[in-house]
Amino acid sequence: MVERQFCAQVSREAADPFIGTAARADLWLLIEYRGAWARDEILSSDLPAQVKDWIDHTRTFYTQTRLIKRNKSRSEYITVFVACVLEQRQVIYRFQLERYEDLLQLDLEALRDGDSCYEQYCSHEPLFLVCTHGKHDACCAKFGMPVYNELERLAGDYTWQSSHVGGDKFAANVVCLPQNIYYGRVAVSEVSQKVTGGYALNPRATVHGTVCWCKSKSERIQPIIQPVMQRREKARIGRTVYAITKGLRQLLPYVLWSHPA
Protein backbone atom coordinates (compact mmCIF):
# COMPACT_ATOMS: atom_id res chain seq x y z
CA MET A 1 0.00 0.00 0.00
CA VAL A 2 1.35 3.40 -1.03
CA GLU A 3 1.67 5.79 1.90
CA ARG A 4 -0.31 8.98 1.47
CA GLN A 5 1.86 12.02 0.88
CA PHE A 6 0.58 15.33 2.22
CA CYS A 7 1.01 18.65 0.42
CA ALA A 8 2.99 20.03 3.38
CA GLN A 9 5.52 17.20 2.99
CA VAL A 10 5.81 17.82 -0.76
CA SER A 11 6.24 21.55 -0.17
CA ARG A 12 8.90 21.03 2.49
CA GLU A 13 10.87 18.64 0.29
CA ALA A 14 10.63 21.07 -2.64
CA ALA A 15 11.70 23.95 -0.35
CA ASP A 16 8.84 26.10 -1.61
CA PRO A 17 9.51 29.73 -0.60
CA PHE A 18 6.91 31.36 1.62
CA ILE A 19 8.41 34.68 2.71
CA GLY A 20 5.78 37.38 2.26
CA THR A 21 2.87 34.97 1.70
CA ALA A 22 0.88 35.99 4.80
CA ALA A 23 -2.28 38.01 4.20
CA ARG A 24 -2.60 41.55 5.51
CA ALA A 25 -4.38 42.19 8.81
CA ASP A 26 -5.00 45.29 10.89
CA LEU A 27 -7.20 43.40 13.35
CA TRP A 28 -7.71 39.79 14.33
CA LEU A 29 -11.20 38.84 15.51
CA LEU A 30 -11.06 35.48 17.30
CA ILE A 31 -14.34 33.88 18.34
CA GLU A 32 -14.53 30.81 20.56
CA TYR A 33 -16.71 28.17 18.90
CA ARG A 34 -16.75 24.69 20.41
CA GLY A 35 -18.78 22.99 17.71
CA ALA A 36 -17.35 21.18 14.70
CA TRP A 37 -15.65 23.28 12.02
CA ALA A 38 -16.70 22.53 8.46
CA ARG A 39 -14.51 23.58 5.53
CA ASP A 40 -16.22 26.99 5.42
CA GLU A 41 -16.29 27.28 9.18
CA ILE A 42 -18.26 30.50 9.61
CA LEU A 43 -20.94 30.05 6.94
CA SER A 44 -21.50 26.43 8.01
CA SER A 45 -21.58 27.22 11.74
CA ASP A 46 -24.63 27.75 13.95
CA LEU A 47 -23.76 31.40 14.48
CA PRO A 48 -26.83 33.66 14.13
CA ALA A 49 -27.37 35.05 10.64
CA GLN A 50 -26.93 38.67 11.78
CA VAL A 51 -23.58 37.75 13.35
CA LYS A 52 -22.42 36.16 10.10
CA ASP A 53 -23.42 39.31 8.22
CA TRP A 54 -21.54 41.45 10.75
CA ILE A 55 -18.42 39.29 10.39
CA ASP A 56 -18.62 39.61 6.62
CA HIS A 57 -18.76 43.41 6.95
CA THR A 58 -15.63 43.51 9.13
CA ARG A 59 -13.50 42.37 6.17
CA THR A 60 -13.77 45.83 4.65
CA PHE A 61 -11.13 47.13 7.08
CA TYR A 62 -8.63 44.28 6.99
CA THR A 63 -9.98 42.13 9.81
CA GLN A 64 -8.92 38.49 9.89
CA THR A 65 -11.75 36.57 11.57
CA ARG A 66 -11.12 33.04 12.86
CA LEU A 67 -12.91 30.56 15.07
CA ILE A 68 -10.88 29.31 18.02
CA LYS A 69 -11.19 26.58 20.64
CA ARG A 70 -9.05 24.69 23.08
CA ASN A 71 -9.05 21.41 24.95
CA LYS A 72 -11.25 21.06 28.03
CA SER A 73 -12.87 24.49 27.79
CA ARG A 74 -15.95 24.40 30.02
CA SER A 75 -16.53 28.08 30.72
CA GLU A 76 -20.13 29.24 30.54
CA TYR A 77 -18.96 32.32 28.65
CA ILE A 78 -17.80 32.74 25.07
CA THR A 79 -14.24 34.03 24.87
CA VAL A 80 -13.57 36.60 22.16
CA PHE A 81 -10.26 38.29 21.39
CA VAL A 82 -9.71 41.37 19.27
CA ALA A 83 -6.03 41.89 18.48
CA CYS A 84 -4.96 45.23 17.06
CA VAL A 85 -1.76 44.64 15.10
CA LEU A 86 -0.94 47.99 13.54
CA GLU A 87 2.74 48.87 13.37
CA GLN A 88 2.30 51.77 15.76
CA ARG A 89 -0.03 49.91 18.13
CA GLN A 90 -0.21 46.25 19.13
CA VAL A 91 -2.66 45.19 21.82
CA ILE A 92 -5.06 42.36 22.61
CA TYR A 93 -8.57 42.88 24.00
CA ARG A 94 -10.32 39.99 25.73
CA PHE A 95 -14.11 39.75 26.10
CA GLN A 96 -16.32 37.22 27.87
CA LEU A 97 -19.72 37.14 26.15
CA GLU A 98 -22.94 35.42 27.19
CA ARG A 99 -24.17 34.94 23.62
CA TYR A 100 -22.87 35.43 20.11
CA GLU A 101 -25.29 38.28 19.44
CA ASP A 102 -23.23 40.35 21.90
CA LEU A 103 -20.57 40.58 19.20
CA LEU A 104 -22.76 43.12 17.45
CA GLN A 105 -22.08 45.58 20.28
CA LEU A 106 -18.34 45.63 19.59
CA ASP A 107 -17.07 48.64 17.69
CA LEU A 108 -14.06 47.25 15.87
CA GLU A 109 -13.06 50.61 14.42
CA ALA A 110 -12.99 52.10 17.92
CA LEU A 111 -10.91 49.16 19.12
CA ARG A 112 -8.51 49.64 16.23
CA ASP A 113 -8.20 53.34 17.06
CA GLY A 114 -7.60 52.70 20.79
CA ASP A 115 -10.81 54.19 22.19
CA SER A 116 -10.42 54.56 25.96
CA CYS A 117 -13.84 53.00 26.63
CA TYR A 118 -12.31 49.58 25.89
CA GLU A 119 -9.24 50.04 28.07
CA GLN A 120 -10.60 47.77 30.81
CA TYR A 121 -10.61 44.84 28.37
CA CYS A 122 -6.91 45.11 27.50
CA SER A 123 -4.98 41.89 28.02
CA HIS A 124 -1.27 41.97 28.71
CA GLU A 125 -0.75 38.30 27.88
CA PRO A 126 0.47 36.88 24.56
CA LEU A 127 -1.68 34.70 22.36
CA PHE A 128 -0.65 31.74 20.20
CA LEU A 129 -2.89 30.38 17.45
CA VAL A 130 -2.17 27.00 15.90
CA CYS A 131 -4.15 26.10 12.79
CA THR A 132 -5.74 22.67 13.30
CA HIS A 133 -8.52 23.02 10.73
CA GLY A 134 -8.50 19.52 9.27
CA LYS A 135 -11.77 19.94 7.35
CA HIS A 136 -10.12 22.69 5.33
CA ASP A 137 -6.96 20.70 4.67
CA ALA A 138 -5.79 17.46 6.24
CA CYS A 139 -2.28 18.90 6.70
CA CYS A 140 -3.62 21.41 9.23
CA ALA A 141 -4.82 18.66 11.55
CA LYS A 142 -2.02 16.16 10.91
CA PHE A 143 0.80 18.63 11.55
CA GLY A 144 -1.07 21.27 13.55
CA MET A 145 -2.54 19.17 16.38
CA PRO A 146 0.79 17.77 17.66
CA VAL A 147 2.26 21.29 17.65
CA TYR A 148 -0.83 22.64 19.42
CA ASN A 149 -0.60 19.97 22.14
CA GLU A 150 3.07 20.70 22.74
CA LEU A 151 2.62 24.47 22.71
CA GLU A 152 -0.34 24.19 25.10
CA ARG A 153 1.85 22.15 27.44
CA LEU A 154 4.43 24.92 27.43
CA ALA A 155 2.28 28.06 27.17
CA GLY A 156 -0.96 26.84 28.74
CA ASP A 157 -3.98 29.10 28.41
CA TYR A 158 -2.20 31.38 25.97
CA THR A 159 -2.57 28.71 23.28
CA TRP A 160 -5.66 28.16 21.13
CA GLN A 161 -6.58 26.03 18.16
CA SER A 162 -7.56 28.17 15.19
CA SER A 163 -9.56 27.66 12.04
CA HIS A 164 -7.65 28.01 8.79
CA VAL A 165 -5.04 30.80 8.76
CA GLY A 166 -3.83 30.05 5.22
CA GLY A 167 -0.74 28.29 3.93
CA ASP A 168 -1.89 24.71 4.48
CA LYS A 169 1.13 23.46 2.54
CA PHE A 170 3.31 25.19 5.14
CA ALA A 171 1.70 23.39 8.11
CA ALA A 172 2.10 23.48 11.00
CA ASN A 173 1.29 27.21 11.13
CA VAL A 174 1.52 29.30 14.29
CA VAL A 175 0.41 32.94 14.63
CA CYS A 176 1.93 34.91 17.49
CA LEU A 177 -0.12 37.87 18.77
CA PRO A 178 0.04 40.78 19.36
CA GLN A 179 3.47 40.72 17.66
CA ASN A 180 1.56 39.51 14.59
CA ILE A 181 4.24 37.12 13.40
CA TYR A 182 3.27 34.12 11.31
CA TYR A 183 5.43 30.99 11.53
CA GLY A 184 5.27 28.08 9.10
CA ARG A 185 6.60 24.51 9.04
CA VAL A 186 6.85 24.42 12.83
CA ALA A 187 7.73 20.92 14.04
CA VAL A 188 6.95 19.49 17.47
CA SER A 189 10.64 18.97 18.14
CA GLU A 190 11.24 22.69 17.58
CA VAL A 191 8.51 24.08 19.83
CA SER A 192 10.39 23.85 23.13
CA GLN A 193 13.45 25.51 21.56
CA LYS A 194 11.41 28.36 20.11
CA VAL A 195 9.42 29.24 23.22
CA THR A 196 11.23 31.31 25.82
CA GLY A 197 10.26 32.08 29.41
CA GLY A 198 8.27 35.00 28.09
CA TYR A 199 6.46 32.73 25.61
CA ALA A 200 7.88 34.50 22.57
CA LEU A 201 8.80 32.35 19.61
CA ASN A 202 12.42 32.55 18.57
CA PRO A 203 12.76 34.91 15.58
CA ARG A 204 15.01 32.37 13.86
CA ALA A 205 11.98 30.16 13.28
CA THR A 206 10.64 29.75 9.78
CA VAL A 207 8.58 32.86 9.14
CA HIS A 208 5.97 33.68 6.51
CA GLY A 209 6.28 37.30 7.58
CA THR A 210 4.17 39.82 9.43
CA VAL A 211 0.57 40.16 8.32
CA CYS A 212 0.36 43.93 8.44
CA TRP A 213 2.60 46.97 7.83
CA CYS A 214 2.52 46.24 4.12
CA LYS A 215 4.65 49.01 2.64
CA SER A 216 7.26 49.53 5.33
CA LYS A 217 7.70 45.85 6.10
CA SER A 218 7.98 44.99 2.43
CA GLU A 219 10.81 47.49 2.15
CA ARG A 220 12.52 45.99 5.19
CA ILE A 221 12.37 42.40 4.00
CA GLN A 222 13.24 43.21 0.38
CA PRO A 223 16.88 42.05 0.86
CA ILE A 224 15.47 38.68 1.95
CA ILE A 225 12.84 38.37 -0.76
CA GLN A 226 15.02 39.55 -3.66
CA PRO A 227 17.27 36.45 -3.87
CA VAL A 228 14.16 34.25 -3.80
CA MET A 229 12.55 36.23 -6.62
CA GLN A 230 15.78 36.10 -8.63
CA ARG A 231 15.88 32.30 -8.33
CA ARG A 232 12.24 32.09 -9.41
CA GLU A 233 12.94 34.34 -12.41
CA LYS A 234 15.92 32.20 -13.44
CA ALA A 235 13.74 29.10 -13.17
CA ARG A 236 11.05 30.76 -15.31
CA ILE A 237 13.62 31.70 -17.99
CA GLY A 238 15.02 28.18 -17.86
CA ARG A 239 11.57 26.68 -18.44
CA THR A 240 11.01 29.04 -21.38
CA VAL A 241 14.33 28.13 -23.00
CA TYR A 242 13.59 24.43 -22.51
CA ALA A 243 10.16 24.80 -24.14
CA ILE A 244 11.64 26.63 -27.15
CA THR A 245 14.43 24.07 -27.52
CA LYS A 246 11.95 21.20 -27.30
CA GLY A 247 9.79 22.84 -29.97
CA LEU A 248 12.76 23.30 -32.30
CA ARG A 249 13.79 19.66 -31.88
CA GLN A 250 10.30 18.55 -32.84
CA LEU A 251 10.26 20.90 -35.82
CA LEU A 252 13.77 20.11 -37.12
CA PRO A 253 12.96 16.77 -38.88
CA TYR A 254 10.21 18.47 -40.90
CA VAL A 255 12.53 21.34 -41.86
CA LEU A 256 15.21 18.89 -43.06
CA TRP A 257 12.66 16.81 -45.02
CA SER A 258 11.25 19.92 -46.72
CA HIS A 259 14.71 21.23 -47.66
CA PRO A 260 16.98 18.32 -48.58
CA ALA A 261 20.69 19.03 -48.87
Number of C-alpha atoms within 10 A of each C-alpha: 3 4 5 6 9 15 16 22 16 13 17 14 9 9 9 13 15 18 16 20 15 19 17 15 22 20 29 21 19 22 20 22 23 14 11 12 21 15 15 12 19 19 15 12 16 13 14 12 12 13 16 15 11 13 19 14 11 16 13 8 13 14 22 20 21 21 22 26 20 17 13 6 11 9 8 10 14 18 18 20 20 26 29 27 24 19 15 7 13 17 21 21 19 18 19 15 15 12 12 19 14 12 18 12 7 12 11 21 12 12 20 20 11 15 12 9 9 15 11 10 14 15 16 11 15 18 22 26 24 32 30 32 27 20 17 18 19 18 25 28 21 17 26 27 20 17 25 29 19 18 25 19 12 17 22 13 15 15 25 26 24 28 28 25 21 16 21 27 22 25 30 27 30 29 23 19 22 22 20 24 20 23 24 21 24 21 16 18 11 14 18 15 11 16 15 13 8 9 18 16 20 13 10 8 16 16 21 23 20 25 23 21 16 14 8 10 15 16 12 10 13 13 10 13 16 11 11 15 13 11 11 13 12 11 12 12 12 11 12 12 12 12 12 11 12 11 11 12 11 11 11 11 10 10 11 10 9 9 7 6 5
